[in-house]
Amino acid sequence: MIKQISFLIFLILLFLGITTKGQDKFGFYVCGVTLHAKGDPNAALMPLKLSSDGKVIFNYGGVLHYKKYFKSRFSFDAVQAIQADCGLQFSSATVFSAGYDIIKRKAHRFIFAIGPGFYIRESWTKFEEYQRINDLTESKNGKWEYKFIPFVPHIEYAFVPEGKNFGFTIYSILDPIENVYNFGAGINYILDND
């Protein structure tokens, strides 16, 4: 785990050391829907599920997002999510990714980004009915489960009206731990509107 944390610290320092001109974007998003395409054997532990097999679950939380554009379409993203997981337990994810604007037309951008991340949540082993279906590492005190993930992909649609600094974003992150999709939406603010 020390190697993974050291790698994330290295990425942060590298990012802070870069002094290039470009557009900066801050975003705040509300997250709230998780999709398990094949359902989940732990669905009984998910209080806000829409179906008994746990395919669609409501959860809540927030995401802070910083994006630095280096070229017209290339960006570096830093994302910090704090939310309730599907069992309404505390969870957090930190992701640093490289992004590319697949579509960039006036006020519209469709972005793909991928990079390493660190995920931590309150341990589900305290639930008697819990079936382990992932390879999260449990902390020595049994309170947390965590994992370093080398590749966390996400897609994003951003709408920023021409000449304006505020915009709207819808995003989806693929959680490679359990092959689930997390969705959210929110506002973003462009610091240097070029």
Buried (B, 14 or more C-beta within 10 A) or exposed (E): EEEBEEBBEEBEEEBEEEEEEBBEBEBEBEBBBBBBEEBBBBBBBBEBBEEEEBBBBBBEBBBBBBBBBBEEBEBBBBBEBBBBBBBBBEBBBBBBBEBBBEEBEEBEBBBBBBBBBBBBBBBBEEEEEBEEEEEBEBEEEEEBBBBBBEEBBBBBBBBBEEEEEEBBBBBBBBBBBBEBBBBBBBEBBBEEBE
